């Protein structure tokens, strides 16, 4: 029986390594923050780009209904997010502090290796509403490569998360990707039971109870009170695969300098496990301000093919 030449086998192995590295990049950087720039570094000599395209905001899905203005005003006036506590010890609840706020926009710049400002990232809380009968947050992220990287790798991606208002567990995760001239649309409805049918334009994704998507995980890490809970664990589905992500307080007070200013921040080490095995070839660190807003101001990633630093430009 013909089982393929040595060259064919090597090509298949290279393809598997490439796919694996792409997935590690996506989740390992808190699954989103350096999505564009890390991928761009990997394909640095293999792609061509185009001029930036306008940012297009997708319409809300049929199952999402924005909260009434009176409800949003009450939340804003209270200055808090009324998020109930979870019961699991390994995945503590979102702290009910003044963190998630409809309309908030955080803008970042990404540096890869010795190249500065190769990508821009915007995280925003689009609003709070009702998704299929559940109170939820609509979270968004936009990633774009910048020159000089854009000259060889054009990327304009949008991500949408509809996450449970109390736990930030994912209800639906959407990827609207435009990379190297190729467009991909992915809408995935999360279900832990298989009894939540997806709509016609979505795909059912079977996940563990409490699983978060990359955007929900970022907000979850931000909402943890690290003075009370020094370590957390959560399942994360990045749109391709289910991972186990563990985050631990590495330092309670670090001085951080980013374009947005100087901050005192908590240093959080992030470890990613695939099938119970830790990814040893990459390390990730998130810095969250110690003030009331707990803003993610800096994200560092060390990967086999590049190092990345994502810095806060401004917060609105």
HUMO-V722374 format. One line per field, one symbol per residue. ss: DSSP state (H for helix, E for strand, L for the rest). phi: phi as a letter, one per 30 degrees, with the letter a starting at -180 (. if undefined). burial: # if it has 16 or more other C-alpha atoms within 10 Angstrom, else .. A space follows every 50 residues. Layout:
ss: ???
phi: ???
burial: ???
//
This chain:
ss: LLLLLHHHHHHHHHHHHHHHHHHHHHHHLLLLLLHHHHHHHHLLLLLLLL LLLLLLLLLLLLLEEELLHHHHHHHHHHLLLLLLLLLLLLLLLLLLLLLL LLLLEEEEEEEELLEEEEEEEEEEEEEEEEELLEEEEEEEEEEEELLLHH HLLLEEEEEEEEEELLLLLEEEEEEEEEELLEEEEEEEEEELLLLLLLLL LLEEEELLLLLELHHHHHHHHHHLLLLLLLEEEEEEELLLLEEEEEEEEE EEEEEEEELLEEEEEEEEEEEEEELLEELLLLEEEEEEELLLLLLEEEEE EELLLLEEEEEEEEEL
phi: .dcjddddddddddddddddddddddddchibecedddddddcecbbbbb decddccddddedcbddeedddddddddibcdcdddcdddbeddddddcd bejdbccbbccbhccchdacbbcbcdlcacchicdbcccbbbbbdcdddd dcbdbbcbbbbccedcciddcabbbccbbhiccbcbbbcdacciccdddd cbcdcdbdeidccedddedddddddddcbdabbadbccjbacbccbbbdc adbbdbcbedkcbcbdccdccccciicdddcabbbcccdddddhddcabc bcbecacbbccdcabb
burial: ....................######################.#..###. .............####....#..#....####.......########## ##..########...################..##############.## .#############################......#####......#.. .#.#####.#################....#########..######### .#.#.#.#....###########........#########...####### ###..#########..
//
